[in-house]
């Protein structure tokens, strides 16, 4: 029979510590991209063609089983209004529940400063410090190889650039 002291020792020696990671979510358009970063370096990339409302909870749940999530960031501007709203709501509740850092970055920092699709006719285009709507071919998003060069902010509310209709 194992006494309480032996049980504690057995548990602590057989359990493995999950690696600590940060997540970066890009939900501004399809596909949904999630980067898993260990020590600030991209370790794994997850991709889903599902809507953020379907995929994000599943991805977070599966990722939490394998890793200790220490912070979560997302692209909060500009892009799909619904993708922004859904991602913000899910990630805000998730990070508040876990008590981990929540941060945001501009979508332009994740596509080389290129155009971001607004609708079928126009895209968001960054011109200097201003964002305008114009006809332009949207650039693809990519997860950066590291998080160190990103301009993170704790102003995490979605920034729609233009008023939602």
N, C-alpha and C positions, 0 to 999 in steps of 0.2 A: 504494500500500500504506500502511495506517495503522500507525504505530508504537505502542508501548505507551503512551507519554505522550499522544499524540493520542487514543487509544482511551479513556483515563481521562477526558480533558476532554470528549469526545463523550458519554460515558455520563453524566457529572455534569450536563451542560447539557440533555440530552434527558429525563432521568428527572424525574418530578414528585413532589413531596413530598406524602404522604398527610396529610390533616388529622388531628390528635390528638383523640381522643374518649374519653368514659367511657360505660360501659354500665350500665343498671339493668334487672334481670330480675325479673319477677313470675311465679312458677310455682305460686302457692298454689292456683289453680283454673284452669279453662279459661275463656277462651283464655289461652295463654302470651303475655305482653307483654314486649317488650324496647324500652327507650328508648335512643336514641343521643344523647348530649349533647356539644355542642361548646362549650367555654368555660363549662360548667355549665348551658347552656341547651338545652332539648329541640330537637333538629334533625330527628329522624326517629323514627317509632314503627313497630315491627314487631309483627305479631300472627300467631299460629298456633293452629289448632284441634287440631293434632297433639299427642301426648303430649310432655312435655319431653324424654324420652329420645330421641325421633326428631327433634324440631325444633331443640333447643338447639345441638347440634354443627353442624348445617347453617347455622344463623343466625350462629354465631360464625365459622365458616369464611368465609362470604360477606361478613360485616362486616369481617373482617381483610383481605380483598382490597382493600377500598375505603378503610379507615381505619387509623391507628396507634392501637391501643387502649392507653390508659394506666392505666385502672383499671376494675374490674368490681364491681358491687354487686348484691345480691339481697335479696328479702324472705325473712327466715329464720324468721318466726313469725307467727301460727299458720296452719294450713291443711292441705292435702293432705300426709299423711305421705310418700307416694311422690313427689309433686312436690318437696317439700323435700329428700328424700334424693338424688334424681336431680340436681336443680339444684346442690346443694352439691358432690356428687362431681365432676360435669362442670366446674363453675366453679373449684373448688379446683385440680384438675389443670391446667386451662387457664391460670389465673393463675400457678401455680407454674412451669409450663413457659415462659411468656412473661416471667416475672419482673416482673409488674405487681401493683399494689395490689388486694387483695380485701377487701371490706367488706360489711356487712349493715345492714338497716333493718327495723323492725317492719312487718308487714303493715298494722297499724292506721294507720300514717302514710301509707299509700297508698290508703286508702278513706274518708278523712274520719273515722276512728275508729269506723266502723260495724261491724256484725256480720260475721264471716267464717265461711263454711260449714265445718262440721266433718264432717257426714254428712247424710243425707236428713232426719233428725229434728231435729237441733240445730245451733246455731252457737256459735262462740267470741264472747263479748261482753266488752268491757273495762268494768269497773266500778271506777273509781278506779285503784289500782295493781294490781288483781287481774283475772285473766281467768277467766271462768266459762263453763260450757256451759249454754245455755238455748234454748228455742224463740224464734227471731228470724229475720226476713228478712235474708239476707246483703246487704251493700252491694256495689256494683261497685267494682272497682279502676280506678285511673287513674294514668298516669304524670304526675308533677308537672312543671310548666313549667320549673322550675329545680331543681338539686340543693342549692342553698345552705341551704334550710330543713330538710333532712333530718337527723335525729339518727343519723349514721353511727357504726358500731361495728366494731372489728376482731375482735370475738367472733363469728365467722362460723358456728360450728356450728349446725345446726338446733335451734331451741327448740320442741319439740313441745307445750309447755304441759302436756299430759297424757301419760301413758305410752302408747307404741305397743303395739298388741295383735298 
